[in-house]
Amino acid sequence: MDERRNGVVHVLKSKSYWLSLSLMLSLAVMGMFYDILNSPERGFSVLDSPLDRIIPYVPSMSIPYLGWYPFVFGVLAYLCAKDRLTYYRVLLSMNICVWICYLIYFNFQTMVPRPELTGTGLGASLLGWLYGQDRPYNCFPSIHALHSYLVMRAVLSVQSIRKQVKLFVAAGAALIILSTLMIKQHVIYDALGAVILGECVFTIITGLSLLRRRRKESKWTEGIS
């Protein structure tokens, strides 16, 4: 009987995990609107700074840049298994932030001038492919930097996650954000804007969630007394 009960519990937990994980499809749906806004038709601004001209151009950094996809979704899958509530918070934050980014792209389009492709090897080939697939608009804030920062922020907020895992995620996020600058896909302002936006939205979502929990606990305590 115990084995059968444990088996049922395991199946239910597994179904719950995959159902929760399927919510990540919301990010894919949001991504469908990206190309619609990725154009200069509404005019555009260039936000580069003197610091951006100092940052070296390194085509091989296209490798960690493209590693953003497995990194973000892998960390989300880990969070879904480790702390479901934090997973929901960060996923909601990501969707809200993307909507805000799209509003900014529509009303304040920016462009990053791209250098002439140089070099050979895997990094240069990947960067050439990337430049061909993604037009140099929809830059401020950087969604690459935004999602990288948000999953890192979420992992760092969970006390039960081991320090080694937190360091790995933080290093991965930092490398991806740095890669956006070194392949000249984004500028400093794009990354800073993404970090500020992500921090503000995640803090608000977390605060509202904690406030809701405290109100429920307060009502439950009042009911007992």
N, C-alpha and C positions, 0 to 999 in steps of 0.2 A: 504493500500500500504506500509506504513512504517513497519507494523508488518511483512509483507511478506519479505520485504527487509532485516529486521533485522534477520529473520529466515534464509535467504540465507547466510548472512554474518556469522552467527553462524555455519552453516553447513560447510562452506568453512574453517573457522578457525579450526573447529574440525578435518576435513580431513587433514589440514596442520599439525596439532599437531601430529596426529597418524602417518602420513607419516614421519615426522621428528623423532618421537620416534622409528620408525622401524629401523632407522639407527643403533640403539644399537645392532642389530643382527650382526653387523660387529665384535663386541667383542666376540660373541659366535663362529663365524667362526674362528676368530683368536685362540680361545681356543682349537680348534680341533687339532692344531699343538703341543700343550703343551706336551701331553703324548709321542709323537714321540721322543722328546728331553730329556724326564725324565728318563735317564738311565746312568749307569757308564761306558758304553762301550768305551767312548772316554777318559777315565781317569777322575779323579776329584781331587779337592783340598778342604781342610777344612779351613775355615776362622774364626774360633772362636777366641775370645779374653779373657783376664782375666775378663773383665767386664761381659761377657756372663756367666761365671762360678758363678758369684755373683747373677745374676738374678734368682729368685726362679722359680721352676717348679710347675705350678699350672694347673692341668688338667681341672678345671672348666672354665678356660679362653678359652677353645674350643668353648664355647657358643657364646661369641662375635666374635670369629674368624669366625665361620660359619655364623654369622649375617652379614658378609661382603657382601654376595650376595644381600639380600634385601636392605641393606644400600646403596651400590653403585648405583644400578639400581633405587632405590627410589629417591636418590638425583639427578640423571640424569633426571628422569621424571619431578621432580620439576623445575630444571633448564630449561628444554625444554619449560615449561609453563611460567616461569618467565622471562627468558632472552635467546631467541633463539640463538642469535649470540654467547654468551658465551658457550651455550650448544654445538654448532658446534665446537667451539675452543677446548673445553676440550675433546670432543669425538675424534677429530682428533689427539689431543695430546696423548690420551690413546692408540690409534691404532699404532701411530708411536713409542711410548715407548715400546709397546709389541714386535714390530718387532726388536727393538734394544735389548731387553731382550733375544729374541730368538737367535739372533746372538751371544750374550755373552754366552748363555747356550751351544751353539754348539761349540764355540771355547774355553771357559773357564768354564767347568762344576764344580760346587761345591756341597758339601754334608754337611748336618748338622747331627752329631751323635745324635741319639734319646735315651732318658733314658728308663729304664724299666717302663712299665705302672704300676702305683700303684693307689690305691684308688678305691672307688665305687661311684655309683650315676650317674646322667645324664652326668655330665662333663666328667668323666672318660670313660663312654660308648661311648660318642661322639668322644672323642679323639682316642679311640681304633679303631673306624670305620674310622676316618680320616686317621690315620696311615696306615690302610689297603688299603685305596683308593689312597693315594698320596705318591709316593715313595720319599725318602729324598734327592732328587736332584732338579735341576732348582731353586736354592736358591738365587743366587746373579745376579741381584737385585730381591727383593721380589715384585711380582706382586700384592699381597695383600696390601702391604704398598704403592706401587706405585699408584694404583687406589684410595685407601683411601685418599692419600695426594692430588691427582689431583682434585677429586671432592670437597674436602675441599678448596683447592686453588681457584677453580673456584667460589664457593659460596662466599668466602671472597672478591673476586674482583668485585662483583656486588653491587653497592651502594644502589640500591632499595630494597635489601633483608634486612629484619628486623634483628636487633642485636641478638634477642633471637634465631632465626633460625640459624644464623652463629655460635653462641655458641654451639647449639645442634649438628650441623654438625662437628664442630671442636672437640668436646668431643667424638663423635662417631668415627671419624677418628683416634684420639689419642688412644682410647681404643682398636680398631682393630689392630693398629700397635703394641701396647704394647702386645696384645695377641699373636702375631706371635713369640715374644721372650719368653713369659712365658709358652708356650706349646712346646718350643724347636723345632718349625718348621723352624725358621730362627734365624740368629745371628745379632748383632748390625750392622755389615758391610752391610748386606742385606738390612736393613731398611734405613740406611744412603745413600746407593747407589741409592735406589729407590727414596728417597726424592730429591737428587741432580739431578738425571735424569729427574724426573717429572718437577722440577722447571725450568731446562734449556729448555726443549722442550716447556712447556707451555708459558714461557716468549718469546721464539722465535716466536711461532705461534701467540701469541697476538700482538707482535711487528709488524710482517708482515701484520697482519690484519689491524692494525691501520694505517700503512704506506699506504696500498692500499686504505683505506677510504679517507685519506688526499689527495692522488693523484686524486681521483675521484672528491672530493670537489673542488680541485684547478682547474681542467679542467672545472667543471661546472661554477665556478666563472669567469674564463677567457672567457667562452662562452657568459655569460651575458654582460660582459663589452665590 
